[in-house]
Amino acid sequence: MSNPVKHKQARRRLRQLGKTLSGTTTGWSDSEEDELLQEVGIKSVRIGDVVMPVTPPTHPELVPEHTQPFYEGSQLHQDIFLIGPPGPLRRDLVMKYAEMTQREIEYVALSKDVTDADLKQRRELRNGTSFYVDQAAVRAAIHGRILVLDGIEKAERNVLPILNNLLENREMSLDDGRFLTSKDIKDTQLTKFEKVSDRFLVFALGLPVPPYVGYPLDPPLRSRFQSRDIKAPGFQSQVDQMLVLTNNTVPRSLIERLVSVSLLLGVNVDKVAARDIDVPEFPMTIESLSSLLVLLHHLHPRFCLDLLYPYPLLPTCTLEQLSVIEAAYRRFGIKTEVVTADQEARQTFSGYRLADIARTGYGEVSVDGYHRVHKAIATFSHDLQSPQGVPVYTGPNEFSPAEFFVETPYHKEIFSSMVLIHAGGHDICLLGTQKGVGKSALVRHFARNLGYTLDYIPLYRDMSSRDLLQRRSTSPTGDTVWENSLLVEAAIHGNIAVLDGIDALSYGTLNTLQRLMSDRETQLPDGTRLINARRYAKLQKRSKLSAEELEQKRLVPIHPSFRIIALARAGNSNGQSDGRSAAWLTAEILSMFHFIVVDSLPSKEEQEVLECLSPGVDEALLRQLLTFARGLRQNKDETVRVLSSALSTRQLIRICRRLAYFKNESLYKAIHKAALSRFMPAMVRQALDELMIANGIYPAKVDKDFENLRIEVFPSRENPQEIRIGDVVEPVFKGADPMMVPNVVFHENPAHTEILREMLKDYQLGDHLLLIGNQGVGKNKLADYFLQLLQLPREYIQLHRDSTVQSLTTTPAIREGVLVFEDSALIKAVRDGTILVVDEADKAPTYVTAVLKSLIEDGQMVLGDGRRIVSKESDMQEGGQYIVVHPNFRMIVLANRPGYPFLGNDFYREIGDVFSCHAVDNPDMASELYLLRKYGPNVPEDLLEKLSAAFTDLRKLTDEGQFSLISYPYSTRELVNIVLHLQNYPGEGISKILQNVFDFDQYDKASKELLIEVFEKHGIPIGLDSEFSMNLGTIVELGQPVLTQRWSRVSHSKLLRCKVEVEHIAVRGGWDLDLSNEWKKLDRKEGRSTVFSEELYHFDIPTRGEALDIAAMDDGTLFAITTNPVTLHRVDPRHQSVQSLDLYEYFPLQRAPPRLRIATIRSAGRVKYLALHNPGNNELLCCDFEKNTVASVVIRGLEPVKSIMCSQLGSSGVLVFYQEDHANIAVLDFNTSKQYTITLPTRISQLFVTEHHLWLARGSRDGNLYMLYPDPESPNDGIPTVLENIEVLGQNGQEIDTFERIFGQEYGPGLKFAQNSRPENVCSMVHGYSHQNLLQDKSTVDVFSYIDGARANKEYPQKVKGAACYLRGTNQLVLIPPPTDGRAETTLDIVNPMSHQIWRIRMPLALSNRADSDVPMTSFAQFQVERDVASMCELSNGRLVTMDNAGTVRVWQVNPAELHKSAQVWTQMVGVDEKVLSVIYETDQDTLPGSSNEDDDVNSGAACNGGDGHGSGGSAGTGEGGEASEGSGKGDGDSGAGGGGGGTNGSGGRMNEDGREETTFEDIENLKLKTADDQPQAVSEAQKEMHDHAMEKLLGKIQMTQGDYQVFQTYMDNVRREVRELRVILEGVEAKNKERVWLKNQASGDLDDTKIIEGLTGERAIYKKRGEDDPEVGLFQDKPKRMVFVFDLSASMFRFNTHDRRLERSMEVALMLMEAFRGFEEKFAYKIVGHSGDGANIEFVKPGNYPKTEKDEFDIISKMKAHSQYCLSGDNTLGAASYAVKEIVNEEGDDYFVVVLSDANIAQYNIQPNDIARILKSDDRVTAQMIFIGSIQNQAEQLKKALGSHAHICVENSQLPKIMKSLFLSSMIKS
């Protein structure tokens, strides 16, 4: 705006005032030429009835000159506090007052960095002596000036009180011994008195706190001021003012509309109090638009408003705010351009476009004669108006386009706007909607096109307001001097100062530049004043002062070309966790700049840019990438928007360059790499994957060469010339200093080689690398090996919590009294072109590392000593010290991944996109094993595999929870340490070695349990807790078997022939077997970790009902059948995962579930069918897993009652069926597909089918035994049809016992096993029962039984039968008797007939009616149905599989030889020997006396593991047997029982596995470890008693019964781990909030680098120390996060609970929430409500009424259950969700969550998924999520599709807490 206009108007204003006030025009003139006051020689100023005498100033240069209008004055003779809304108005008033009354002023801009030294006196050094320099307050007091304190609310509480006495009594004692006083007092010897001038006045300017942010006013200070509220001028005066300022060239209507909007959205006190929607305030600077409107009259009004008020364009503006603002705009007719649906909505531009910039003349000399001022004419074109030229200031350089800048239409518009604002004389702020949108590039483009030099000033959080202006240093002689900052240099030389990252500055720092920005004047800390050039010229003219004189008075003119361009991000980069992002963008900052919002480019333009910058990129891929990126940015979903910042234009350029340069690059991988998705919470990662696949970006096929990826060095490793990794080739660097090239031990493996290949690609593209990952995954190794391969020299720098910007660049030091700066590794690397490795980058505060961004992006950096790093020589100017970035300089930054438990800062989020990121993970299992083999070549392979698998599981846990119980990410580093240890000390047990890693977790009970569980699952003993023990079975001596029965053929008996019918097998169907169900991982627990037993491992078949039967295939695959619903489970051969096939459609609903049996039908040596026999309806379901079909066979000829299957001949393709008390037998021969129906002449109760041609039957009416064999006359395919009676005689006085089964296989010549019915008969051996013996030799059959008298009186439960199985591999019989005492355990008895012993193993039984269900079983009582105690089968490797009714499958090792060997390996692994260790000192001669016998004692002990073949370590073992077995004593004593030899003697001469005789159970018996329990019994009992007592007390206190408590505990046990995990998260949030920071200006602590000079001069407050930061004033009053959990308690929840426990799961979740939030209620205000047919909002827990004890919690979940049981039917999901979303925002909160649990049972209530989606997304402020539990799978799937990431399906109970956890996590990322 041209100045004469301004003066003229101001003068007219004053004259008006003069007229109205004095009634006379005398003394007021309107002469243009001369200065008003000078010309008249005014004596006084009168306003109203107040007259001020005017005294000519002694220092005219200190009198402000102000051309702003003056609305109202006030009575000014006391200290005055001007209070009012933000903006320059209050300051302008004071300046105007001072100008009219010709008063000199001292101006102090306050901020939290101001100390008393800035107000009173500061020490300086000269010639080695310190002296004091008066500061503003003292100067003003002595010289009678006006002291202006601007920004009172920003000064820290304890600073201003030093002025209290000066304000009140005009007195103050100074540091140099003087005393200021208002009285005339003579100096005394001690004190020198200084008179305070009568004219001294203080003006304080401040904002009202609240509503604005700041420190509240200190009462003593407040009482010393007269206050005055300065409001914005009224509508009319603003309109008039604008018209005057624009010379009436702009239509009045436009100005009125603009002013109306500003008043409507501006400050309104009433509105502030009761504002519903908090709309940011419009600044009071509407008149600053006049300078633009004067230049170009037809600017679009919306563009003008956006310059001052950018909120509506920012992503941080909520929908509600936006609608209010847009309504205000529309109301006054300020419209945006109309956008059609297919266009992307954009901001509105001015309507003018920059056509051309032409320089005018060579540039006149500036006012002080030192510089030149360059100008140009910028021509703007307009669609409707003629082009218009506008004068602009420019820089001295040539106009040139910026390199690598593609000017797209959008950026051209922004550039035009920037030039326009620049022409209007304003400073610009470019506001990016996200990072990487091209702000820096635009600034470079602007500067190049206008010939400017850029001064980059990276801002950071710790920067003080003084650092912005000047910094202290010393002259070469040691005197203290002040050095100008870049900003001041730019102001003097007329450059552009780029303030990069004003959003990072702490509150109030930037405000100190207000005066520089609005008035182009400021006062520097050393007393120099910068004033604008116009005023400087006036002073020269008026006061007749030359430039030299003015320079002596320390006045420096600001160059007219000087501009400030600030860069900021709309989001919140302050690291503050406060919900209102963009909190830094206050009304004060709004009034300082004109804002241009920079958004990401429109798709077409982005594509054009990417094609230009990465020529040759595949167009199809590029389009795909852009569509995807666009989708991310526009997605409404919070989770997804988090990702969009990861794909900024900057990242897209990087991805495209890779795609163009490396042809087979996968887009899928490139996006994952750029987004660093590896470290995102599972939810976000999943959302990313789904989006990619939706956009057609699929994962690449598995890289075939991955395994063959090699690192090759040509011609040889000794003489490297070039290196090739995969298909990437790079020459080796030559001429490096070998001392600087790393040299590391590195074992190459596929995973790391791939990372090295990716790093090499990026290195070739010229990128800087960022390796990010957990600890111990090899980041340093990779970086070093990479440099070693390429022979690149490196500099290394490690960051830490206390790193500062200064220490990163140069370190200040004082040598002989002079400040010098030493270069850091960073500067050396930049200068010499080495590679800089920055380690632990996440540990340094983010503002420190942010300095690296300007170095990498812009190649610019300013060092502490004033030197500057520039990227190319053309950027250098004369007179400066410069360092040019060497072309070879590269950075490799290493950082831990963001998030808990790495307590670092999120380095990646702040500046990660400047680097090419590589997520370094633990190698995959194959690569890891590859590595481990290199480190431990002698460690057994299977142990390495187990260790690797266990660690993989631990890492999964860490990832899953992101913060699970195990928060420590166990890495390859720990694993390598374990393997190295095993390699070097193979004798030491693995459990001891594991303690080296896991003892850290010894004291955390929950994580310890989890660790033990994981390692036990893999069968690795981890010695965290445990006494190791062997828990093997016991030997029960049976004594000799007794002859109990003899069977013989009766010579005269009549042969009965049976009727046979032959027909084809009746097959129905041939349906496809549905194998689409996914394989689920089994939770397999290894049995041998701390305890060695026969059980190898166990796992649970996933069933809700009862497990019926199990069968094994040759390859180890298991099939198990379970009920409720009927399901066939297929377990893979390694027993790691299970596939469950629903068969309920083949079994129509019956009163009780069918008791199915499994048979394996083989034909021609292979399995033909897996047959399921349903005894209830005589059907056989045959599953063929080769053809994947299923058929049903009807067994004809049987009665419609229960049938029994004999499957012993199944291996040859024949199944036999009979019915109790019936006379029919059905034989199905699957080899010939025929069924033979035999009708017997008598009814039978039992049939034993042992071999093809000889069966045994027992008559049901007469109890006789019959044998059946084929009729030699009519063979009938060898089917037995002749019935002959057999005589049975009891022997030796024994009763005749019936058999349950007779096994067909012979275990010895003519010997078969039989299972008895009576408890005391353990089992029987039938001798001579065969076709040959009975029929041809006509011999008798003897039955021998083992009798156990101890069991004579026991009775088996009626309906439970024992189980038996013959093991072919070891010729043993295994029996499981039913439990006789009703306890849930029985024994596994293995009979060895050779030694007449049983090996008895305890076996727990899990019952199918789960104890944890306190809901009564509605289907059938537990023992109504006859069932087996367990089912068994044998694996092909000889192991035994058992399955109990609840579906727990156990795999046992029962072969004695194998067991013996495993036990030896285990004892070695555990290292359980070292009960006694001795120290042996060796001398040169021999062992010292006195220590030799000790060894012998140890080794002859019972648990010896030590003998190594010499001494008495077991060579001639003296075992319990007593015989010396010399032959076998060559072992190394590892058998653990009296040396290697002695262990075997107990069995009386049978030898060991040296190959002479079999190992027996006795050998194993001798293996048992004798571990002593140290605790005496009394102590254990006392502990138990103490626990019971404490429990009783607790229950008494909370008034809970023992029964209730137990039920409560069963619920609690199910969620205990999840509660612990949630609490870990919540504690993590707390901890982050409480992080300490450096507090500056302390009187003790560590020396603050920035205050070294102050230390020299003798100041005291030069230290810094860690402390808790005052919360940034007012920026965040801590409001709680509000949460509402809505539970589905509808009647269907109770009804289906027995089916899938859905109600109980909900109750568990409620309990989990209550327990987890306990203690955090003030941070997380939560509510638990329910919905059902009764209502939509039934409150159970609400804020202020939280449960305090277990009883309260139990009551709440009991109420929930009762409600569901008795409520009306109906579904209120919709109502409940909508109510919760509406109601939660009624109270203030930091964040809002609504989680709705529902059983997706909504289709029947006619609720559409879209309705739910609409409600969940109805309020932007609320994160609303829906979790479907226990629903019918496909229904939930459809709903999930409609709701996207707002919905989660929870099929398993254990998933619920995980889902809740991931919700929390993603919300934390947001905040």
Disulfide bonds with the S-S distance in Angstrom:
none
